[in-house]
Amino acid sequence: MDGELISVGTEILLGNITNTNAVFLSEMCARLGISLYYHTVVGDNEGRLKETLKQACGRSKVVIVTGGLGPTEDDLTKETAASVLGYKLVEDAHTKKRIESFFKSYVKNNKNKKITENNWKQALVPKGAKVLDNHNGTAPGLIMEHSGGIVILLPGPPGEMKPMFQESVYPYLHKMQPEIIYSQMVKICGIGESQVEDDIKDLIKKQKNPTIAPYAKIGEVHLRVTARAKDEKEARKMCKPIVRELKARFGKNIYAAEEEKTLEDAVVELLASQNLTLAAAESCTGGMLAARIVNVPGASKVLKEGFVTYSDRAKRKRLLVKKATLAKEGAVSSKTAKEMAKGGCFTSGADVCISITGIAGPDGGSKEKPVGTVFMGCCYKGDVYVKEFHFTGNREKIREYTTVNALIFLRDTILQNFKKK
């Protein structure tokens, strides 16, 4: 089944917001086996939107439109789609009641706010359309069937669109498919994208069904194994030997084989499984590593303390880095990283401490230590390991690369010592 996406909003065209909806919907459609051939962004203009919808409905079975369902005058998606498909707008009592309930609570919590008349515009729906309740906002979603296919209208805010798609649209589209698409993700860290691709080029060359698709992320490579079959059981069976082969090839570099599991999830899980506690001693990342760890539910069981020691004074006071080390070697050095890690364990009482000190730029670099130079230390029950890195990019990218590689270094250190045991 073929389809396309239309994102409505002048703010997207102006670059004021990033179109994350298209990324999410593309992935969801791929899982459903819907082949997307077009992505279109159109501004809040009735004429251009009408032309875009007519073209989309003429060539694609499924058209998914996001944005333009709000209460203001420039929110024209519903009205334009109804006009193109010949639907009449009528008030939906159920939707009006939900909007009323939402605003009663909203006004109660915001004394200076009031319900304006234009909000009731969202209670108007195309007669005969399937109305999708919005549990996170006021604009309902809509499914409008026509002789050539289906048009699905979804709210623009990702916090409303994503749960609505998962709760209502995904099951609806899934039932329409004669066969199912099943995917399993294999997540790899510590190896670059080009190396991963080189290691599996023989599998990619002969692939038909299942297929392997690589996705590069900062410090990671994700391999999506996808099979098309009559049911999920058969598709899982088809994916199994491919996943087994990938595990054999990449071994410990695979940190997860589940879609939802992140690198920090895997690290927290590993720490918990070994009954280890953690401290993070950061300088140039300013708490980014600890924040990634805290993203994981249950992180409090393993994370004892986080130090952001940006100044030399803080490194000395909080992490017991020697004054002589800072004077002779500098804050960005192997020895400082080592003492930060060891001091972090001592001060916090944690079993493991990962330390980070580096030059994120754009200033502060030298010929000997250019911008992007980072040293990390990992103290594991008294034993300290140190690594030196050289990253490129702007300040934000260097800090992101540093944080991801710190997670990888931490994971590798635990696995290394686990094997020793």
C-alpha positions, -999 to 999 in steps of 0.1 A, spaced: 0 0 0 14 34 -10 12 66 10 25 101 15 29 127 43 18 163 42 31 186 70 11 218 73 26 249 89 44 281 77 66 278 108 81 246 93 89 264 60 105 292 79 127 268 99 112 279 132 106 243 142 120 209 132 96 186 115 100 156 139 65 144 130 76 133 95 105 113 110 81 95 134 54 89 108 79 76 83 91 50 107 56 40 117 45 36 81 76 15 74 66 -8 102 31 -11 87 44 -19 52 32 14 38 55 26 11 60 64 13 69 81 -19 63 117 -11 69 141 19 54 176 14 55 207 35 29 233 28 23 267 45 -9 279 61 -25 288 28 -58 275 17 -52 275 -21 -18 258 -19 -30 233 7 -60 224 -15 -38 219 -45 -14 197 -25 -43 176 -11 -58 170 -46 -25 159 -60 -18 136 -30 -53 120 -31 -49 113 -68 -17 94 -65 -16 78 -30 -38 53 -12 -30 67 23 -25 105 29 -15 115 64 -17 152 72 -3 168 103 -9 203 116 -35 230 110 -62 216 133 -61 244 159 -87 271 167 -72 301 149 -80 315 115 -49 301 98 -57 266 109 -73 255 77 -65 218 73 -98 203 83 -119 228 63 -97 224 32 -97 186 34 -135 185 38 -139 208 8 -116 186 -14 -133 154 -5 -169 167 -4 -175 164 33 -199 187 52 -188 201 85 -211 194 115 -208 199 152 -198 167 171 -214 166 205 -189 141 219 -159 163 208 -175 194 221 -180 178 255 -144 167 256 -132 203 247 -155 217 274 -141 193 300 -105 201 290 -110 239 293 -128 237 327 -97 221 341 -74 245 322 -92 276 335 -93 262 370 -55 259 370 -50 292 352 -72 319 368 -63 346 343 -73 325 313 -108 321 297 -124 300 270 -126 320 238 -153 314 212 -129 302 185 -121 271 205 -154 256 196 -143 255 159 -125 223 169 -158 206 176 -168 208 139 -160 176 121 -166 162 86 -199 144 87 -193 106 84 -156 108 93 -140 87 120 -133 110 149 -101 102 170 -101 114 206 -72 136 216 -62 127 252 -35 153 253 -52 184 237 -84 197 222 -81 191 184 -95 156 175 -79 136 148 -100 125 117 -100 96 93 -118 105 60 -124 77 36 -130 84 -1 -132 64 -33 -95 67 -40 -83 59 -5 -79 75 30 -70 109 43 -59 110 80 -57 144 98 -36 146 129 -28 175 152 6 191 148 21 191 183 42 159 186 29 154 222 -6 151 208 1 135 174 23 106 184 1 90 211 -30 95 188 -13 77 160 -2 49 182 -35 45 200 -59 50 170 -43 52 136 -18 24 138 -44 -3 147 -67 11 120 -40 9 92 -27 -24 105 -61 -41 99 -60 -29 63 -28 -46 54 -29 -81 38 4 -89 53 24 -76 82 58 -60 86 78 -70 116 111 -54 125 137 -60 151 164 -35 159 200 -45 167 219 -16 184 257 -14 182 281 9 199 319 14 197 321 7 159 317 33 131 290 31 105 314 24 76 329 -5 95 295 -20 103 284 -16 67 316 -33 55 311 -62 80 276 -69 67 280 -61 30 276 -98 21 243 -100 39 230 -68 23 241 -79 -12 220 -111 -11 191 -97 10 155 -100 -2 132 -108 27 142 -101 55 162 -69 48 188 -51 69 188 -13 70 216 6 89 209 39 107 238 59 120 235 79 153 262 97 173 285 70 185 261 43 175 248 23 146 213 7 145 205 -22 122 168 -27 115 160 -63 104 126 -63 87 105 -92 74 72 -92 55 49 -121 61 13 -132 66 15 -130 104 39 -118 131 49 -154 141 62 -161 107 79 -128 103 97 -133 137 109 -167 125 123 -152 93 142 -125 113 157 -148 138 186 -163 118 196 -128 106 197 -114 141 216 -145 153 242 -138 126 245 -102 135 251 -111 172 278 -136 161 296 -109 141 294 -79 165 294 -97 198 298 -74 229 294 -43 207 257 -50 206 241 -34 236 205 -40 227 181 -60 205 150 -40 215 136 -10 198 130 10 230 163 3 248 188 32 248 225 31 255 219 46 289 192 19 296 218 -8 288 244 8 311 220 12 340 208 -24 335 244 -36 335 253 -17 366 223 -30 384 230 -66 373 265 -64 389 252 -46 420 275 -16 412 269 20 421 280 49 400 293 84 402 299 108 373 326 135 375 322 159 346 338 191 334 332 200 297 300 180 295 285 200 324 262 172 336 251 158 303 263 123 312 245 123 345 214 136 328 214 107 303 217 82 332 189 100 351 167 96 320 164 59 329 136 49 353 152 32 383 186 51 379 184 60 416 193 24 424 228 28 408 236 65 405 250 78 438 263 112 429 270 136 400 298 162 401 301 191 377 336 203 384 341 230 357 368 250 375 402 238 387 392 248 422 361 225 420 383 196 408 406 200 437 378 205 463 352 180 452 374 153 435 407 157 453 427 164 421 462 174 432 472 211 428 505 199 413 487 178 387 467 208 375 497 230 374 520 206 356 497 185 334 467 209 331 430 204 337 427 186 303 451 157 308 453 120 313 465 124 349 437 148 358 411 125 344 426 96 364 425 116 396 390 129 390 377 93 386 395 80 416 385 111 437 349 107 426 348 71 439 364 81 472 341 111 478 309 95 468 316 60 480 306 46 446 320 14 431 326 30 397 332 66 387 335 79 351 353 112 347 354 137 317 377 166 311 381 182 277 381 213 254 347 217 238 356 250 221 353 271 202 382 286 222 407 271 246 426 249 222 463 248 215 487 230 191 493 203 216 457 201 228 433 213 200 396 219 205 379 185 207 406 169 229 390 149 257 403 127 284 381 102 303 389 81 333 370 52 347 377 40 382 364 5 388 368 -6 425 402 11 427 415 3 393 416 33 370 415 32 331 421 63 310 413 70 274 421 100 251 397 111 224 398 137 196 364 149 184 355 173 157 325 197 152 311 226 171 308 229 208 274 211 210 286 182 188 318 177 208 299 175 240 274 151 225 302 128 211 319 130 245 288 120 264 280 90 242 316 78 242 317 81 280 287 57 282 305 33 259 337 35 279 318 29 311 300 -1 296 333 -15 282 350 -12 315 323 -30 334 322 -58 308 360 -61 309 360 -65 347 330 -88 346 349 -111 323 379 -110 348 356 -122 375 
